[in-house]
Amino acid sequence: GLIFSIMSVGGIALWYNSQVDPWRDDILALANYEPEFRTARIYDANNELIIELNSLEGGARTPVSLSEISPYMVHATVSLENPRFYDDPGFDPLAIARAFVQNFTAGTVESGASTITQQIARNLVLRDSEISASRKINEILVAMEIARQYSKNDILQLYLNEIFFGNQSYGIEAASQFYFNKSAAELNMAEAAMLAGLPNAPAANDPVVNRDQAQFMTRNVIRRMNEVGCVQFQHADWQQQGPFC
């Protein structure tokens, strides 16, 4: 039994490495990841802004550190996308099981149960959105390796700077400036909840053209934040203060 157990663990480890090896360079490259575009700003000699230039192909993006993002935004994002983010190994077994039952019952794919780390794996490493079991397995394995190599702070910062919030706004800083004319650090709970609801359906939840739906989604996100309650923060002062509730 002991020999069988050792061989089984060894076999799983060899299989895991064989699946992850093709993506190791891309996973390592996340440490120095540079987005395809970002907003350029030109200042005069007095440090006054002259002009702001955004990408014609993409839009606006201003990467910021996690400490420059409101804790309400972190709470809203984690609550909606991945409540067990700070504890999971890159994927969420409970969410996958729930999605399997949901999809099996519906007879079609209604939920992918992707964690924040899996979304990074799919969009920045695999760069593949094909709906298939093999792709999903690769996504989980790559997410596990990302979670092994990077801190939760690194993963969350990368995610919040990369996702699309509609209206040519990429990343939380650009979105905060566009929708509320303030920095991401200044977002209050309601503003953070509204923004957190955009990435899943930027057009449907766009407050510029669909204010009622945006407010409905905002209330849903706040309800979700209340259900989750407290999140064990790992950034800025909250790492020492404990959970943010």
C-alpha positions in Angstrom: 0.0 0.0 0.0 2.8 2.4 0.9 4.7 1.6 -2.4 1.5 2.0 -4.4 0.8 5.4 -2.7 4.3 6.6 -3.4 4.1 5.5 -7.1 0.7 7.2 -7.4 1.9 10.5 -6.0 5.0 10.3 -8.2 2.8 9.6 -11.3 0.5 12.5 -10.5 3.6 14.8 -10.1 5.1 13.7 -13.4 1.7 14.2 -15.2 1.3 17.6 -13.6 4.7 18.8 -14.7 4.2 17.4 -18.2 1.0 19.4 -18.5 2.4 22.6 -17.1 5.9 22.6 -18.7 4.8 24.1 -22.0 3.5 27.2 -20.2 6.3 27.7 -17.6 8.0 30.5 -19.5 4.7 32.4 -19.9 3.9 31.9 -16.2 7.3 33.3 -15.3 6.8 36.2 -17.6 3.8 37.3 -15.6 6.3 38.8 -13.0 7.2 41.4 -15.6 3.9 41.6 -17.4 3.4 44.7 -19.6 -0.1 45.3 -21.0 -0.5 45.7 -24.7 -1.3 49.4 -24.2 -1.6 52.0 -21.5 -2.6 55.7 -21.3 0.2 58.2 -22.1 0.2 61.6 -20.5 2.2 64.7 -21.5 3.0 67.3 -18.9 4.5 70.9 -19.1 7.5 72.2 -17.2 5.2 72.9 -14.2 3.9 69.4 -14.1 0.5 70.4 -15.4 -1.2 67.9 -17.7 -1.2 69.0 -21.3 -2.9 66.0 -23.0 -3.9 62.4 -22.3 -3.5 59.9 -25.1 -5.3 56.6 -25.2 -4.9 53.6 -27.5 -7.0 53.8 -30.6 -7.2 50.0 -30.8 -7.8 49.4 -27.1 -8.7 52.4 -24.9 -7.6 53.8 -21.5 -5.5 51.9 -19.0 -3.4 53.2 -16.1 -1.9 50.4 -14.0 -1.8 51.0 -10.3 -0.6 49.0 -7.3 -3.0 47.1 -5.1 -2.4 49.6 -2.2 -3.8 52.3 -4.6 -7.1 50.5 -4.9 -10.0 51.0 -2.5 -10.5 48.1 -0.1 -14.2 48.2 -1.0 -13.2 47.4 -4.6 -11.1 44.5 -3.5 -14.0 43.2 -1.3 -16.6 43.6 -4.1 -14.4 41.8 -6.7 -13.5 38.9 -4.4 -17.1 38.6 -3.1 -18.6 38.4 -6.6 -15.9 36.5 -8.5 -14.1 34.3 -6.0 -15.1 34.4 -2.3 -12.5 31.8 -1.3 -9.8 33.6 -3.3 -7.4 34.0 -0.3 -7.7 30.3 0.6 -7.9 28.5 -2.7 -5.0 26.8 -4.6 -5.8 28.6 -7.8 -9.1 26.8 -8.4 -12.2 26.3 -6.3 -13.3 22.6 -6.0 -16.7 23.6 -4.5 -17.5 26.0 -7.4 -16.4 23.4 -10.0 -18.6 20.8 -8.4 -21.6 23.2 -8.3 -21.0 24.2 -12.0 -20.8 20.6 -13.0 -24.2 19.8 -11.5 -25.6 23.1 -13.0 -24.3 22.4 -16.5 -25.3 18.7 -16.3 -28.8 19.6 -15.3 -29.2 22.3 -17.9 -27.6 20.1 -20.7 -25.4 23.0 -21.7 -22.5 25.1 -20.4 -24.0 27.8 -18.1 -21.2 28.2 -15.7 -17.4 27.7 -15.9 -16.6 28.3 -12.2 -13.4 30.1 -13.1 -11.6 31.7 -10.2 -9.7 35.0 -10.5 -6.5 33.0 -10.9 -8.0 30.8 -13.6 -9.1 34.0 -15.5 -5.4 35.1 -15.4 -4.4 31.7 -16.6 -6.9 31.7 -19.5 -6.4 35.3 -20.7 -2.7 35.9 -20.1 -1.1 32.5 -20.4 -3.2 30.1 -22.4 -4.9 32.9 -24.4 -7.6 30.4 -25.3 -11.4 30.6 -24.6 -12.4 27.4 -26.3 -15.1 25.5 -24.3 -13.7 22.0 -23.8 -12.8 19.7 -21.0 -9.1 19.6 -22.0 -8.8 23.4 -22.1 -10.5 23.6 -18.7 -8.1 21.1 -17.2 -5.1 23.1 -18.6 -6.6 26.2 -17.2 -6.9 24.7 -13.7 -3.3 23.3 -13.8 -1.8 26.6 -15.0 -3.8 28.4 -12.4 -2.4 26.1 -9.7 1.1 26.9 -10.9 0.4 30.6 -10.9 -0.9 30.4 -7.4 2.2 28.4 -6.3 4.6 31.0 -7.8 2.8 34.3 -7.0 1.2 35.8 -4.0 -2.5 36.6 -3.8 -1.6 40.3 -3.9 0.3 39.9 -7.2 -2.5 37.9 -8.8 -5.3 40.3 -7.7 -3.3 43.4 -8.7 -2.7 41.9 -12.2 -6.4 41.0 -12.5 -7.7 44.4 -11.5 -5.4 46.2 -13.9 -6.2 44.0 -16.8 -10.0 43.4 -16.9 -12.3 45.4 -19.2 -15.0 47.6 -17.6 -16.7 48.9 -20.7 -16.5 52.2 -22.5 -12.8 51.6 -23.5 -11.8 51.5 -19.9 -9.3 48.7 -19.1 -8.2 48.2 -15.5 -9.8 49.7 -12.3 -8.0 53.1 -12.4 -9.2 53.9 -15.9 -12.7 52.7 -15.0 -12.8 54.7 -11.8 -11.7 57.9 -13.7 -14.2 57.4 -16.5 -17.3 56.6 -14.4 -16.7 58.6 -11.3 -13.9 61.1 -12.1 -11.8 59.9 -9.1 -9.0 57.6 -8.4 -9.5 53.9 -7.6 -8.2 54.6 -4.1 -11.2 56.9 -3.5 -14.0 54.5 -4.4 -16.8 54.1 -1.8 -18.8 50.9 -1.3 -21.6 51.6 -3.8 -19.2 52.8 -6.5 -17.0 49.8 -6.0 -20.0 47.5 -6.2 -21.2 49.1 -9.5 -17.7 48.7 -11.1 -17.3 45.1 -9.8 -20.5 44.2 -11.7 -19.3 45.5 -15.1 -16.7 42.9 -16.2 -19.1 40.0 -16.5 -21.4 42.0 -18.8 -19.9 45.4 -19.6 -22.6 46.3 -22.2 -25.6 45.0 -20.3 -24.6 46.7 -17.0 -23.3 49.9 -18.5 -24.7 52.8 -16.4 -24.2 55.2 -19.3 -26.8 53.6 -21.4 -28.6 51.3 -19.0 -28.8 53.0 -15.6 -31.6 50.8 -14.1 -29.8 47.6 -14.9 -26.5 49.0 -13.5 -28.3 49.9 -10.3 -29.9 46.5 -10.1 -26.5 44.8 -10.5 -25.0 47.2 -7.9 -27.5 46.1 -5.4 -26.8 42.4 -6.2 -23.1 43.0 -5.6 -23.7 44.7 -2.3 -26.0 41.9 -1.3 -23.2 39.5 -2.2 -20.6 41.5 -0.2 -23.0 41.3 2.8 -23.3 37.5 2.4 -19.5 37.1 2.3 -19.1 39.4 5.2 -15.4 39.6 6.0 -12.5 39.1 3.6 -9.0 38.3 5.0 -7.1 41.2 3.3 -3.4 40.9 2.4 -2.7 44.4 1.2 -1.8 47.8 2.6 -2.6 48.3 6.3 -5.3 45.6 6.4 -2.7 42.8 6.4 -1.9 43.8 10.0 -5.5 44.8 10.9 -7.1 41.6 10.0 -10.3 40.9 7.9 -12.0 43.8 6.2 -15.8 43.5 6.8 
